[in-house]
Amino acid sequence: MNGDDNPKKIKVKIISLLLLLVTFVILIGIAITFFSNIFSESSRPGLFSRRIPDVTFDELSFDVGRARMFAHTNGSVAAAGTLGVQVFNTEGNETLRDSFRMTQPAVTVFGNRFMVYDIGGTSVRVFTGSQILSSFETDGTIVSASGNQNGWFCVVTQRGGGIRGTVTVYNNNGARVFEVDFRTGFVLTAEISPDNKNLAILNFTDTVSRVTFYKNIDTEDEPSHVFDLTSGLIIDISYLPAGDLLVISTDLLFFIDEDGVAEALYPYHDKRLGSYTRDENFIALHIYDYGIGHRGRIVTLTSSGNILGESATEREVISMSAFNDSLVILKNDGIVFYSDELEEFSLHSGSPAVAGSSHVVAIREDTALAASDSSAIVFRRED
């Protein structure tokens, strides 16, 4: 009997152990599901995937012709096209329309104002969401235009007759306050400082990219100093709120202080700059790795050069836009919302509405516009 009992006892113990093991596995599964749900509702990144917030979208019916460009400020979205300009508020109501012909429209934002101009043409419009403030035709063909937070703006034109570029500065009432002609080098763009006193002009000579500075344009009409970049090419310039000039080149992000002294902020000599955007609070760069498809990284920095965040990407970046402390990127498979430290908030992918979009405009931390020549969709990230 004892010999028969031992195998039975052993079988009972084995079955008990198996039942205990199964129970343990089930409890572990329940625990994982419970904690995964907790983490999915949290905004902090962790080991578990967060719940992707729902994304709703509404279509805005812009009717401004072809070659559309878009911008946003102060709760208004403006579109410029070959047939003029049109402005909607974020609820989808039209607040302004002005019809005129352009060949290559461009739109920029400064302060709470828009400026639309015709590159290669002569038309300029400065307006808010509901009112046109300035409307005029330039003497020469327009190359570029920009403005500052106080409503002052400058327009770069070409007039011929041996002049390689003319920069005209206008005050916030649209009156001319300063003008200078360049006979050496092609003038690309100009920027007026936040205090309305200083002017920086980017032009190209045969050998260098050059920034020419004018101090106190209300009393002085001669350059105060010149900065030449002999290696690489300067792509863009813009004034920082503190008064230094931010310079974006093909190799380096740097700034030039009021005395003309340059200081490097972020080098990328062995990379290729894809695109960039900035708001008052931060700068965002998209940098490609050479020869490896779309592989690269997104970098955000403060205006003093401190890195806020870095994120690797292997998808095509079509467009990017910054607003306050947020960054919105249109990639080839959807829209991504980021914080300025590149914490990813939500990803909307695979939507037919995104297909074919060529522009993205950040409207709020949770709202963006994706647009093309045939559609304009406002996306809202629902928390």
PyMOL commands that set and color helices and strands:
alter all, ss='L'
color gray80, all
select helices_A, chain A and resi 2-40
alter helices_A, ss='H'
color red, helices_A
select strands_A, chain A and resi 54-59+69-73+76-81+84-89+94-99+105-110+113-118+123-127+132-137+141-147+153-158+165-170+176-182+186-192+199-204+209-214+225-229+234-239+245-249+252-256+262-267+271-278+283-289+296-301+307-313+317-323+326-331+334-339+344-349+359-364+367-371+376-382
alter strands_A, ss='S'
color yellow, strands_A
deselect
rebuild
show_as cartoon
